[in-house]
Amino acid sequence: MGFFDFMTEEIAIDLGTANTLIIHNGKVVIDSPSIVALDRNTNTIIATGQEARLMQGKTHANIKIIRPLKDGVIADFEASEKMITDFVKKIPSIKNKWFAPSLRMVICIPSGITEVEKRAVKESAIHMNGKDIYLIYEPMAAAIGIGLDIKEPKGNMIIDIGGGTTEIAVIALGGIVCDKSVKVAGDVFTNDISYYLRTQHNLYVGEHTAENIKIQVGAATEDLDNPPEDMYVQGRDLLSGKPKQIQISYREVAKALDKSILRIEDAVMETLSETPPELSADIYKTGIYLAGGGSMLRGLDKRLSRKTDLPVYLAEDPLKAVVRGTGIALKNIDKFKSVLMK
């Protein structure tokens, strides 16, 4: 332990398209939407996270709402850096310090990321005073977070459905044997719902409303065991321009999401077809594990189970599975050296 180690703070970051989660001292200290509100005149940040999300769709010409991450990677370098720096400053034990501590960090990245995108994540971390920076692939972090022993000579299949990407991976002996990354996830589901309301009900709704519909009555299949009640949705009538309200059921949402879920099913089948036979035998016994916010869609586990003829298990608290795994890797850097990229 070096003399200056007391000036170093350890944080684990799950930098998601929809939400950013940060673990510090083994606890989730930040769980905020990945959104930034910018003043166009001064180019300064007015709000981040939940505050900025409340402004979404309600701003005037001087305020710009930015989502700095797209498809799981940094799309707006400057905004993402300001957003993460702001989140780090909000961590209680760091907030009270006189000086900005240097950070030892483990950051989660999608498995389909390019070298250029990887470099953008590293540079962001360096600008934020990162001293030791490690990267870990999302499916690997999800597997650790779920509690699987990734070092075993046994195959495990993970599907991590986030905001921007769905990561599908078969893991064995502490490595990813085969994987697929598809850009169909929570955000696409939200867009599908908006599109369905526009085309079927002539109702124009904002992103925030579409997301609420997904959370409250979202479903992947029309035959749910305990279906949610219908929901009233308000928006603007595209024909008359007046405000209007309609009633929407989970069956309609299942119809709206059908094509996108088919694409996820195809990617899962493709990954299974590329899996070595010995690992296929393991997956037949262990089943498939689901993590990430998008996996909480009602009936999705049932639908994937029907498609693959395998048992599908939803992780406990799927939203935090990835950041939990990232936090465990941070605490045991020596144990997980093989899966971390420095």
Sequence and secondary structure as in RCSB ss.txt:
>XXXX:A:sequence
MGFFDFMTEEIAIDLGTANTLIIHNGKVVIDSPSIVALDRNTNTIIATGQEARLMQGKTHANIKIIRPLKDGVIA
DFEASEKMITDFVKKIPSIKNKWFAPSLRMVICIPSGITEVEKRAVKESAIHMNGKDIYLIYEPMAAAIGIGLDI
KEPKGNMIIDIGGGTTEIAVIALGGIVCDKSVKVAGDVFTNDISYYLRTQHNLYVGEHTAENIKIQVGAATEDLD
NPPEDMYVQGRDLLSGKPKQIQISYREVAKALDKSILRIEDAVMETLSETPPELSADIYKTGIYLAGGGSMLRGL
DKRLSRKTDLPVYLAEDPLKAVVRGTGIALKNIDKFKSVLMK
>XXXX:A:secstr
  GGGGGEEEEEEEE SSEEEEEETTEEEEEEES EEEETTTTEEEEEHHHHHHHTT   TTEEEE  EETTEES
SHHHHHHHHHHHHHTSHHHHT SS  EEEEEEEE TT  HHHHHHHHHHHHHTTEEEEEEEEHHHHHHHHHT  T
TSSS EEEEEE SS EEEEEEETTEEEEEEEES SHHHHHHHHHHHHHHHH EE  HHHHHHHHHHH BS S  S
S    EEEEEEETTT SEEEEEE HHHHHHHHHHHHHHHHHHHHHHHHHS HHHHHHHHHH EEEESGGGGSBTH
HHHHHHHHTS EEE SSGGGHHHHHHHHHHHTTTTTGGG B 
